[in-house]
Amino acid sequence: MDPTVVKTQLQDMEKLQKFNSLNYKRWSMKIFYQLTIAIVAYVLSETYPQDEREQSNGEISANQKKWLEDDYVSRFMILNAMSNSLLNVFHTHVTANSLWNALQRRYVNEDAGNKSFLVNKYVDFKIDDSESITDQINEMDDAATQCANVGEPISETFQVSTIIGKLSLSWKDYQKVLKYKKKPLNLDQL
């Protein structure tokens, strides 16, 4: 692989937010794009190539060597794009394909309609001072939309109250002002 492509790829990977078990669908699309750009995504769907020559003299073919190198790159690109706690869980997968399939088994089923998972994801959401409040509110709104998509709509009034209640201690004074407003707020006003 061309070293300039690898360097650009690594820079793009640094921009990719680490997967922390939330927003798997979005994260998987981004990481798959990165693997495609690096021209290694094929190892997620193709198995190790069998070669007759390897079996007879014990050497591996150029095709097999390339697959092993691309699998190595893919596996570590995926692991590098995960939070440390998830890396500790998934690092035992030997190939990129088995790692990718394990992630899909765990997170696609949850994204596909597990109502309680989606509702818990919304309820358990934590607002962090180190990230943009607007981005976090958008994430909560996205979680509420996912709940509505599987038949568990969350009212706008409940969303506004939940967001106000989840504001961190640094927002304590503003939180009080918002809680005791006489006129109810909608999400846009919030």
Stockholm file with secondary structure:
# STOCKHOLM 1.0

chainA/1-190         MDPTVVKTQLQDMEKLQKFNSLNYKRWSMKIFYQLTIAIVAYVLSETYPQDEREQSNGEISANQKKWLEDDYVSRFMILNAMSNSLLNVFHTHVTANSLWNALQRRYVNEDAGNKSFLVNKYVDFKIDDSESITDQINEMDDAATQCANVGEPISETFQVSTIIGKLSLSWKDYQKVLKYKKKPLNLDQL
#=GR chainA/1-190 SS CCHHHHHHHHHHHHHSCCBCSSCHHHHHHHHHHHHHHTTCGGGGTSCCCCCHHHHHHSCCCHHHHHHHHHHHHHHHHHHHTBCHHHHHHHTTCSSHHHHHHHHHHHHHHHHTTCHHHHHHHHHTCCCCTTSCHHHHHHHHHHHHHHHHHTTCCCCHHHHHHHHHHHCCGGGHHHHHHHHTCSSCCCTTTC
#=GC SS_cons         CCHHHHHHHHHHHHHSCCBCSSCHHHHHHHHHHHHHHTTCGGGGTSCCCCCHHHHHHSCCCHHHHHHHHHHHHHHHHHHHTBCHHHHHHHTTCSSHHHHHHHHHHHHHHHHTTCHHHHHHHHHTCCCCTTSCHHHHHHHHHHHHHHHHHTTCCCCHHHHHHHHHHHCCGGGHHHHHHHHTCSSCCCTTTC
//
